[in-house]
Amino acid sequence: MSQSPVPSDSSLEVLPSDGGLEVSMSGDDGFEHWRWQALALDGQNYIDRLPVELLSTILVFVLDPDEWDDDDGAEDLPEPFILQSVCRRWRNVCLTVPELWDGVLERTYATSKWTELALDRTRGRPLNFQDLIVPSESSEGNPVGWMRIFPLIRDRALLMGRARTLNVAQTGPVSPHVDQPDWASLVRSIPPTELKKFVLTLHEAGLESEVIFDDKAFTGTIPLKMRSFRVMGVRILLSSLVWRAPQMTHVDLAHCRFECTIPALLRVIGEMTCLSSLGLSLDSHHGLALTDEGNPESLPAPVDIMQLRFLKLSMELAYAEAIYDNVVLSDQCYLFGVITIHGDVGLEAAIAALDRMYADRLLSAFPVDDVTHAREVSIWYSLSRPWSLTMGLSRRSIIARDVKERVLQIVPKSYWYELSIMKAVCLHMLRKWAAFTPSTVLAVGPLPLGIWAEVLAALPSIITIKVTGSLSDLPDVLVRTHAAAYPRSLNCVVLRSMECIGPAVDKLSRGLARPYGQGCGNPPGERLLEFEWCTSSGIRQLYKKEVIRCERLAGEVSTVTN
């Protein structure tokens, strides 16, 4: 067989030297690995001898326009059956292996030729559309490709009820070369015949029509097979048939408009008997009242959602309190909180509310029996949004490879919310919440000056400290802190993603290696100072490797660079 110009792929490796063939590929959904042994391979036509499943996967990669030099939507890809020169079995695979065409559609190539052919070859089969993203003004999406492909997918798959998974997003104002999709009409017109997972993410700016999920959505039909429903930036009413989906297990509602009360919303959710995961992101302008209308002073009976195993709340403190007061959850339910605090909420009120909601539930301790377990607490301040300073606390248990994590983030409504109040809330939780006390690993992001000493004093069992982004005053604290306040079990500091930290290394080493005779730390033994992805050229020159081994020997630090 003559050699064909097959696009190169660095993730494809052929090793025929031992009489066998090994092929490994890394796909979008993770690392996939196949190993196939073919007997008596002589190096000729080995592609023709591959199993059908692997061959169809390879041919999908051959069609990838990312591997071809074309700037106009990859419309100049080879004609379908000309590709039979890749291998003699190409035509047979095309005709008999529908999974090949599933792969073309799932990768959403920007070529109408191949999309149309794939829709024909998969006729009658449920299809997965994982990443249909509308090209926006700021994205690198291909407007020409989208305008060619989406009408085909809409008319020949979505409106015919063939979608099994639909994940579509408009993340910003659409590109001027793209017509604004009529999402409202699409939501009403999609038959949920095969639909198991539905994800619609909308950016509010630029939407010409309001998308409403009511009793007319999904052609007015209850989505009997739907298990996962995630929407953002839409209206969803209590009359929506989504609430009646009998197999629904995952619901995530982000920045939606409800026009009802929190108790009413929770009552509808409580009727979803299979629901195991619920995410709610709310703000005051989303039309969700805290109490039932007409009788705001009455306390409705809490809604029993004992089947829930994961609850994520991202909202203002008052909304979180209202939800917490109106539900009954199982002790097995994992809570994840991102709580926004207004500047007019006093310190005592904020602490009291957080204590009542989360002290015993959100960050409750996991059972730890032996040294194979590690308990980690994380603290970070982040300027992820220019107008607010975010503080987060998380608590997790690492059992073998099973990681269980619980997280609470506190977000001030205003950047000018006093930093001292944020620090006070953080330190209160570290000192008073029993889950933190036995933690052995401390992972921190950038912390403000003046908090390290109190953090270490509140966590006496810390063995390892992982610092990302900035050391702040940690070296000074370890060197100067009083012996009674020194973390006695500390034996490792890990520095991650830092630049220009060379001058602080010596001081950090001295602090980590303070003599046991001064009442600091454990008896003499190996102490570690580790670097992960630190870019300081001074560190690379001074320390040949990423790990510096420090031993406590009468206060002297020895550096080993073996």
N, C-alpha and C positions, 0 to 999 in steps of 0.2 A: 504494500500500500504506500503510495507517495505521501510525503509529509505535507500537511495542510497548515495554513497559517492560523493555528489556534492561539488565542490570546494567552499570554503568560500569566500565571498566578503564583505568587510567592508562597501561597499556603498549600500548593499542590506539590507533593514530592513522590517520585517513583524510585523504588529501590529494588531492581530486579536481580541484583548480584547473587542472591542466594537461591535463585530459582523460584522465588515468590514475588509478590507485589504488595507493597504497602502504600496506601494512600491516606493522607490526613488532610482535612479541610477545617477551616474556622468559618462558621457562618454567622449571620447577624444575631442569632438567638443564643450564641454561646459557642463553645468549642465542641465540634463533632468529630468523632474519630472512627474510622473504619479500618479494619485490617483484614485483608483477603489473601488467602494463599491459593495461587493457581499453579497446578502442577505442569511441569514440562514447558514452561514459558521459554521461548527461544528469542525474545526481544522483537519478534515480528507480530504486528497486529494484536498487541496485548490489549488495546482498548476494546477490541471486539470480544474479548473473553471476560470482560468485567461483568459482575452481576447486574441485572437490569436496574435495581434500585440505585446503585452507585453510578451507572452510566447515565441515567436520566438526570441525576444531580450535576454531573460534569457538564452535560449539554446545556443545562440552565445557566451555568457560569459562562459557557461559550457565548450565550446570547446577551450577556450583560453589557449594555452600552457604555458603562464606565471603562471597559477595557478597549473601547474602540475610539479612534480619533475622529469625533464628529461633534459639531457644535449646534446642530439643528435638531435636537430631539431624538437623535439616534435613529432617524428614519431610513438611513442608508445601510442598516444591518444586512447581512446576506439574506437572499431569498430563502424561505424556510427549507425547501428540500434540496437546495444546493449544499446545505450543511451535511448532507449524507456523505460528503467526502471526508468528514471527520472520522466516520467509521461506517462499515457496511451495514450495521444494524440500525442506523439512524431512522430510516423510514419505518421499520417494524416497531421501533420504540415509540415513534410519534403516533402510530396508529393504535398501539395496544397498551400504552402506559399513560393513563390520564394524569398520574402524579407529576409527570413532566410538565404538563400545562398548568397544573395547580401551582408548581414552583414558579412559573413565569408570572402568574397573576399575583402571587403572594409577595414577590419582590417588586411589584409595581413598576416595571420598566417603562420609561417614557417613549414608547413606540407603539403607535396605533396598529401597525401591521401585525406585530406579535400578540398584542392584547386581543385583537379581533379573532385571530386564529386560535388563541387559547380559549376564548369564550366559546367558540364553535366546538373545539375538541372536548371541552368539559361539559357540554350541554346536558342538563339534567342533574348535575352534581352540585351539592352545596359547596360554596367557595369561601375562602378567607381573604379579606382585604384588611391588612394590618396597618398600613401607614399611608392613607390618602391625605396628603397635606396640601392645602391650597397655597400656591406661591403668593407670598406677601411682598410688600414693598422692601422689606429688610432681609428677606430670606434669599437663598440661592436656588430656590426651586425653578424648574423649567416651565415658564408660562405656556409656551407652545406645546410642550408635551402634555401638560395638564388639560389644555383645551381640546386636544385630540383624544385623550384617553378617558377622562371622566364621563363625558356623555355616553361613551360605549359601555362603561361599567354601570352607569346609572340605568340606562335603558335596557340592557341585555342581561343584567344580573340583579341589581338592587330592586328595581320595580317588578321583577319577576319572582321575587321571594327566594332567590338563590343564595343570598348572603348568610353564611353561618357565623362569621366574625366580621364586624364592620367597625373600623377605627378611623375616623375622619376628623380633621382639625383645620381650623382657620385661626392661626396664631396672631394675626395682625391685619391691618388694612390690606386688601388684596392688591396684587400687582396691577398697574394700570393696563396691562395687556390681557387681563383675565376678567371675564364677566363675574359679577357677584353671584355666587350660587344661591338659589332659592331654597334655603334650608327648611323653612316652614313647610313648603310644599313637599319637599322630600320626606320629612318626618311623617307627614300625613299619608304618604303614598307607598311607603315600604311595607310590603306584607311580611309579617314576622314568622313566616312558615318554618324556616330553618334557623332563625336567628337565636344564637346562644350568648353572644357577647356583643354589646353595643356601646361604643364610645364616641361621644360628640363633644369636641372642645372648641368653643367659639370665643373669639375676641370681640367684645361688645362694639368697639369703634368701627363704623363703616357698615354695620348690618342694616339692610334696608327693610327687612321684615322680621318681626319678632317670632322666635321659635317657641311654640307652646306644646307641651306634652299634656294632653287632656284625653277625653274619651274618644276623640277622633284620630289620635295619633296611631301609627301602624295600621292604617286602614280600618280603625275602629275594632281591631281584633286583639284579644288577650294574647300576649306573647307566651305561648305555652312552654316553649323550650328555653326561654331566656334564663340565663344564670347570672350574668354580670351586666350591670347598667351603670355607666359613668358618664355624667354630663357636666358641662361647665358653661355658664353664661346663657342659660335658657330659663323659660318659665315652666314650672311643673305644678300642676293643680292636683288637689285631692281627688278629683274625678279621673285622674289618669289611670289607664288600664295597666300601666307598669306595676302599680302597687298590688295588682291581682295576679301577677305571674306566679304560678304555683311552684316553680323550681328555682326562683330567684335566691341566690346565696350572697351576692356582693352588690352593694349599692354605694355609689360615691357621688355626692351632689356638691359641686363647688361653685360658689358665687351665683347661685340660682335665685330666682324670685318665686316666692311661694304664695303670698297674699293670704296667709292664715296665721294661726297661733302656734307656738311651740308645742303645747299640749295636744292640739289637733293633729299636727304633723306626726308626733310620736305615737299617737293612737293608730294612725294608718300604718306606720312602720311596724308597730307591734303585731299587726295582723299577718305579717309576712313570716310564716312559720318556719321556713327554711333559711331565713337570713342569718348569716354568720359574720358578715363584715359590713360595717357602716361607716362612711366618711361624710362629715358635714362641715362645710366652710361657709360661715355666715358673716354678714356685716349689717349695720343698722339700716342701710338703704335697700335691703332685699325684701322688705315688706313682711317680715316675720315678727309678730307681736309676742311679747314674753308671756302673757297670760290670756286666758279665754275672755272674749269680749262679753260685756254685760255684767260680769261678776268678777272683776279683777282681784278682789280680796280673797275669793275662795281658793282652796287648794285642791285641785283635781286629784283623783286617785292615781298614783304612779303607774306607768305602763310597764308590764312585765315583758322584758326582752331577754329572758334567761338563756335563749339559744345563741345569743350574740357572743362571738369569740374575739372580735376586734372592733374597737370604737375609736375613731380619730376625730377629734374636735379641733377646728381652727376658727377661732372667733373671739369676740370681746368677752371679758370676764363675766359680765352680766348674763350673756347668752349661755355660757358654759354652766353657770350656776343654775339657770332655768332648766337646762337639759338634765343636769345631774339630779335635780330635785324631782324630776318627773319620770324617771326610769328606775326600774329594778333590774340590776345586772348580776350575772353570775360572778362568783369569785374567780372564775377561770377567764373572764373577759379581760383582754389586754387593752389598756387605755393609752392613747397617744394624744397629748395636748399641745396645741400652739395657742397661747392665750395672750390677747392684747389688753393692755392696761391703760386706761385714760389717765391723763395727768391729774384729774380732779379726784382720783381714787387714792385715799390715804394709805400709808404704809400698813397700819394696823388692819384696815378693812381688807386690803389685798392679801395679807398674810393669813388672816382668819378664813377667807374664802378658799385659798389654796390649800390650807391645812384640812379644811372640811372635805374638800373634793378629792385630794390626791395623796395626802400623807400616808394613808393606809392602803390605798388601792393602786394608784398609778405606778408608784415606785416601790411596791412591796417587795420584800426580800425573797429571792429564790432559795430553796434549800441547797446548802453547800456542805458536803460531807468530807471531802478529802482534797489533797493537793492538786488533783487533776482538774479541779474547778477553779475558775477565776471570776471575781466579781469586779466589774469596772464601773466607775462613775465618770461622767464627762461634764465639763463645764466650758462654755465658750461665750465670748462676746463677738458679735459680727456686725460689720457695717454693710450688710447685704443690701439694705435699702438706704438711700442717702438721707432720709428724714427720720430714721429710727435706729436705735441701738438695740440689737437683739441679744438676750441672754438665754442660754439653754442649759438644762440639766438632763442627763440621761443616766439610766441605771441598767446594766445588763449582766447576764450570767452566761459564761462560756463553758459548756459542758461537752467535752470532746470537740466535735465539729458543729454542735448544735448551739447556735447563738440566739438567746432571747433578750430582747432589748425593750426598754420602756423609756419614753422620752417626754420631757416637758420643756417647752420653750416659752419664755416671757418676752413679749414684744411691747415696748412703750408706744403709745399712740403718737407721741411727739418726740422728736430728737432731743428737745430741751428738757424732757423728763429727767429729774435729778439722778445722776449716776449713783449717788450715795444711797438712794432708795433701792435701786436695782441691786447694788451690792448687799444691802441689808436683807433683801428677800432671798438672795442666793445663800448667804451665810446662815440665815434662819433655817432653811431647808436642810443644809448640810449638818447643822448642829442638832436639830430637833426631829428630823425624820429618821426613824430607826433603820430604814433600808440602807442609808449611806454609811453608817458607822463601820460595818465590817468590810467595806470595800478594800480590795487589795491593789487595784490598778486605777490610776487617775489619768484621764486623757483630757487635755485642755486645748482650746484654741487661744487666740489672742486675748489676754486678760489685762485689765487696767492696772496701773501701779497701785500698790497698797493693799492688795487683797490676798497675795500669795501666803503670807504668814498665817492669816486666819484660816485660810483653806486647809493648809497642812495641819494646823492645830485641831481642826474639826475632823480630820481623817487619820486617826492614829495607826491604822493597820496598813497604810499604803506601802507597797513593796516596789512598784514601778510607776514612774511618772512619764507620760507621753505628751510632749509639747509640740504643737503645730503652729507655725507662722511667726511667733514672737516669744522670746524668753521673758520679757517684761523684767521684773525685779527678782526672779527666781534665784539666780546666782547669789545675789546679796543676801537673800533670806537664808539660803542653805549655809552660807559662811558665817553670818552674824547672829542667827537666831539662838536664843537661849537653849541650853542642852535639854531642859525639861520639855521644850516645845518641839524639839527636833523629831522628825518621823523615824522612830527607832528601827523599823524594819526596812527602810528604804535601801535598795541595792542596785537600782538601775534607772537611768534617765535616758529617754529616747527623744531625739530631736528630729522633727520632720519638716520638710519644705521650708527651710530657712536660708536666708542670704546674709552674708557679712556678719557672721556670728563668731569669727575667730577670736576677737578680744575677750569674749565671755567664756570661752572654753576652759581656760586655766582656772578661772574663779569657780566655775561650775564643778570642775574636777576636785578642787580643794574642798568645796562644800560637800560633795558626795563622799569624800574620803576623810572626813573628820575623825580623829582618833576615838576608838571605843573607850579609852581611858577617860575622856572628857564627858562620858555619859551619853554619847551619840551613837546610835546605830547598833547593829549586831556585832558579835565578836569578829576579829579579822577574817577576811575572806575575799573572794573575787567581787569587784564592783564594776559595773558596766556603764559606759557612756556610749550610746549608739547614735549613728547618723543615718537617716533615711531620706534620700533625695535632697540633701543639702547642697547648695550650689556654690558656697564660698570657696574661692580658689585657695585661700589661705589654709583651709582645712585639708584640701586635697594635697597640698604640698607638705604640710606639717605631719599629717597622719596618712600613711599610705593606704589604709583600709578604712572601711566605714565604722568599724567597731574598735573602740579604745578600751583596753582592760585596765582597770584601776584597782590596786590592792591597798588595803589599809595596813600600813606597816609604820607604826609610830608617827603617823601624820605625814609620811612621805608618799607621794604618788609616783608610781612607776608606770611608764607607758610602753606597752608591748605592741610591736608592729610586725608580728610574724607573718 
